[in-house]
Amino acid sequence: MDFNLSEEHLMIREAARDFANNELLPGVIERDTNQTFPTEQVKKMGELGFLGMMVDPKYGGGGMDTLSYVIAMEELSKIDASASVIVSVNNSLVCWGLETYGSEEQKQKYLTKLATGESIGAFCLSEPEAGSDATSQRTTAVDKGDHYLLNGTKNWITNGGSADYYLVIAQTDRDKGHRGINAFIVEKSWDGFEVGPKEDKLGIRGSDTHTLNFNDVKVPKENRIGEDGFGFKFAMKTLSGGRIGIAAQALGIAAGAYDLAREYSKIRKAFGTEICNHQAIAFKLADMHVNIEAARHLVMKAAWDKDQGANYDMSGAMAKLQASKVAMETTVEAVQIHGGNGYVKEYHVERLMRDAKITQIYEGTSEIQKIVISRGLLRD
Ligand SMILES: Cc1cc2nc3c(=O)[nH]c(=O)nc-3n(C[C@H](O)[C@H](O)[C@H](O)COP(=O)(O)OP(=O)(O)OC[C@H]3O[C@@H](n4cnc5c(N)ncnc54)[C@H](O)[C@@H]3O)c2cc1C
């Protein structure tokens, strides 16, 4: 066992940290307030290789391991979780799904653009009546011979307005239940595809979350991913890896809030001394540090499992469950340590507290992670 990061991993951490401080930090409060998508920053992240980190270089990616990806996700999320969710969706839901299960033609046509950030992707599973229970898909894809006819509504879609390509899950044969579900690559410009209004959210307000409507959208047969009926498995497998990215996002939010709270506690004085000299504050910092370090070990273990080719369903769920809990607890305490200043935008911790909450909800709520974990525990 070796807890040291390699030279390459340290360089990735440095690069992501520099980018976050130099490019994401300026304007992060304004983007949050105005719900502005970080268009310029996303473009730069694409140029630097953050949008297709794990993709094979032959498709334009960085050819890196999952550990590199979570290291970068942590650093970006310390500063701007709205930007990091864009990175997470593009890397682990869209690029990974396409590279692992797509045809060579699909990879040449779509993955090469998505991996470089020339195009942005979205992953469309959730519906008004199908959230945690993703098998209840109402969106239909009727087989018409050389194409499918797509009809229905997806909601809560990250990158909903800014994506170019959408991986859409839909029911083809209801009699077959989840074995009748398929996954498709849909282009934004196609007739019948409509982007609904942007959601006005509690947190990650710089990311654009939309409802999407599909009205008789013609999807060519060659845009189905995998065999007929593979869509549900595709979605579950893809989300299993996605959870590692969201766990790293939660870890970054927690670590970012902790860094700010520690620094603030060394400057702010009350009762004639810096507040870090009050044991109540020092103990909060100790708890935060221990919780973050424990969450980091779970996140890295899940990434390591994936890199080893081992099953990561459980370790990814454990990492997400714990890191998101730590993100909530840490950000609430970081606001507390800042006192009144914690309650205003200027000090960043209130935003991190709002951003933390989503990590307990998307890519499977904490309750769903517990279902995954308990099923794994009781399997044999
Ligand atoms: C900002 C944002 C971005 C998102 N991005 C995407 C995206 O890009 N793509 C996408 O497809 N989806 C996306 N989602 C959707 C997200 O994945 C769902 O909101 C989430 O899976 C929960 O589904 P739901 O909202 O329908 O809640 P519900 O499924 O209605 O759950 C409500 C509550 O009931 C609990 N619950 C449900 N079933 C059980 C059970 N069996 N046992 C115990 N408790 C249970 C849940 O844990 C939750 O607490 C996003 C959501 C948000 C808010």
The ligand as an SDF file (V2000), in Angstrom:
LIG
                    3D

 53 58  0  0  0  0  0  0  0  0999 V2000
  -29.4230   20.4590   -9.9440 C   0  0  0  0  0  0  0  0  0  0  0  0
  -29.7840   19.0990  -10.4260 C   0  0  0  0  0  0  0  0  0  0  0  0
  -29.0990   18.5460  -11.4940 C   0  0  0  0  0  0  0  0  0  0  0  0
  -29.4360   17.2750  -11.9790 C   0  0  0  0  0  0  0  0  0  0  0  0
  -28.8100   16.7780  -13.0950 N   0  0  0  0  0  0  0  0  0  0  0  0
  -29.3060   15.6560  -13.6780 C   0  0  0  0  0  0  0  0  0  0  0  0
  -28.8130   15.2220  -14.9560 C   0  0  0  0  0  0  0  0  0  0  0  0
  -27.8860   15.8200  -15.5530 O   0  0  0  0  0  0  0  0  0  0  0  0
  -29.3540   14.1320  -15.5340 N   0  0  0  0  0  0  0  0  0  0  0  0
  -30.3780   13.4380  -14.9360 C   0  0  0  0  0  0  0  0  0  0  0  0
  -30.8450   12.4600  -15.5210 O   0  0  0  0  0  0  0  0  0  0  0  0
  -30.8670   13.8180  -13.7270 N   0  0  0  0  0  0  0  0  0  0  0  0
  -30.3570   14.9100  -13.0970 C   0  0  0  0  0  0  0  0  0  0  0  0
  -30.8610   15.3210  -11.8800 N   0  0  0  0  0  0  0  0  0  0  0  0
  -31.9400   14.5600  -11.2630 C   0  0  0  0  0  0  0  0  0  0  0  0
  -31.5290   13.8390   -9.9970 C   0  0  0  0  0  0  0  0  0  0  0  0
  -30.7020   12.7600  -10.3170 O   0  0  0  0  0  0  0  0  0  0  0  0
  -32.8200   13.4410   -9.2580 C   0  0  0  0  0  0  0  0  0  0  0  0
  -33.3880   14.6290   -8.7480 O   0  0  0  0  0  0  0  0  0  0  0  0
  -32.5600   12.4350   -8.1600 C   0  0  0  0  0  0  0  0  0  0  0  0
  -32.1860   11.1910   -8.6860 O   0  0  0  0  0  0  0  0  0  0  0  0
  -33.7900   12.2430   -7.2510 C   0  0  0  0  0  0  0  0  0  0  0  0
  -34.9410   12.0190   -7.9910 O   0  0  0  0  0  0  0  0  0  0  0  0
  -36.2610   12.8780   -7.6890 P   0  0  0  0  0  0  0  0  0  0  0  0
  -35.8920   14.3080   -7.6830 O   0  0  0  0  0  0  0  0  0  0  0  0
  -37.3250   12.4430   -8.6080 O   0  0  0  0  0  0  0  0  0  0  0  0
  -36.6430   12.4920   -6.2030 O   0  0  0  0  0  0  0  0  0  0  0  0
  -37.5660   11.2450   -5.7580 P   0  0  0  0  0  0  0  0  0  0  0  0
  -37.1240   10.0250   -6.4710 O   0  0  0  0  0  0  0  0  0  0  0  0
  -38.9830   11.6770   -5.9030 O   0  0  0  0  0  0  0  0  0  0  0  0
  -37.1950   11.1270   -4.2260 O   0  0  0  0  0  0  0  0  0  0  0  0
  -37.7930   11.9520   -3.2190 C   0  0  0  0  0  0  0  0  0  0  0  0
  -37.2570   11.4660   -1.8710 C   0  0  0  0  0  0  0  0  0  0  0  0
  -37.6770   10.1040   -1.6510 O   0  0  0  0  0  0  0  0  0  0  0  0
  -36.5310    9.2950   -1.3910 C   0  0  0  0  0  0  0  0  0  0  0  0
  -36.7370    7.9490   -1.9380 N   0  0  0  0  0  0  0  0  0  0  0  0
  -37.1670    7.6070   -3.1820 C   0  0  0  0  0  0  0  0  0  0  0  0
  -37.2020    6.2680   -3.3050 N   0  0  0  0  0  0  0  0  0  0  0  0
  -36.7990    5.7470   -2.1210 C   0  0  0  0  0  0  0  0  0  0  0  0
  -36.6160    4.4350   -1.6140 C   0  0  0  0  0  0  0  0  0  0  0  0
  -36.8250    3.3540   -2.3720 N   0  0  0  0  0  0  0  0  0  0  0  0
  -36.1840    4.2840   -0.3440 N   0  0  0  0  0  0  0  0  0  0  0  0
  -35.9370    5.3740    0.4400 C   0  0  0  0  0  0  0  0  0  0  0  0
  -36.0840    6.6350    0.0200 N   0  0  0  0  0  0  0  0  0  0  0  0
  -36.4970    6.8310   -1.2360 C   0  0  0  0  0  0  0  0  0  0  0  0
  -35.3730   10.0130   -2.0800 C   0  0  0  0  0  0  0  0  0  0  0  0
  -34.1330    9.6140   -1.5220 O   0  0  0  0  0  0  0  0  0  0  0  0
  -35.7220   11.4640   -1.8040 C   0  0  0  0  0  0  0  0  0  0  0  0
  -35.3140   11.7990   -0.4980 O   0  0  0  0  0  0  0  0  0  0  0  0
  -30.4750   16.5610  -11.3480 C   0  0  0  0  0  0  0  0  0  0  0  0
  -31.1470   17.1150  -10.2490 C   0  0  0  0  0  0  0  0  0  0  0  0
  -30.8350   18.3650   -9.8040 C   0  0  0  0  0  0  0  0  0  0  0  0
  -31.6180   18.9430   -8.6570 C   0  0  0  0  0  0  0  0  0  0  0  0
  1  2  1  0
  2  3  1  0
  2 52  2  0
  3  4  2  0
  4  5  1  0
  4 50  1  0
  5  6  2  0
  6  7  1  0
  6 13  1  0
  7  8  2  0
  7  9  1  0
  9 10  1  0
 10 11  2  0
 10 12  1  0
 12 13  2  0
 13 14  1  0
 14 15  1  0
 14 50  1  0
 15 16  1  0
 16 17  1  0
 16 18  1  0
 18 19  1  0
 18 20  1  0
 20 21  1  0
 20 22  1  0
 22 23  1  0
 23 24  1  0
 24 25  2  0
 24 26  1  0
 24 27  1  0
 27 28  1  0
 28 29  2  0
 28 30  1  0
 28 31  1  0
 31 32  1  0
 32 33  1  0
 33 34  1  0
 33 48  1  0
 34 35  1  0
 35 36  1  0
 35 46  1  0
 36 37  1  0
 36 45  1  0
 37 38  2  0
 38 39  1  0
 39 40  1  0
 39 45  2  0
 40 41  1  0
 40 42  2  0
 42 43  1  0
 43 44  2  0
 44 45  1  0
 46 47  1  0
 46 48  1  0
 48 49  1  0
 50 51  2  0
 51 52  1  0
 52 53  1  0
M  END
$$$$
